């Protein structure tokens, strides 16, 4: 959180997008993905990344952690709304 505090003190507005997607859906997506794996520094596959995230003790963000918190849930219809609201925030700046 030190990084977020630093940027807030500099006048930045913080936004978090939390992807609350079931693991089985994520696994299906990554097994079917055709994306390049060249982006990885410490993993060799998307499966490795998902396994590491599942072992993580990270929890869902709290609303107090950012100026704006958006949640993309199991319903993919959330995505256009999150993009729209995020864009609106940037246009107000």
Secondary structure, 3 states (H helix, E strand, C coil): CHHHHHHHHCCCCCEEEEECCCHHHHHHHHHHCCCCCCCCCCCCCHHHHHHHHHHCCCCCCCHHHCCEEEEECCCCCHHHHHHHHHHHHHHHC
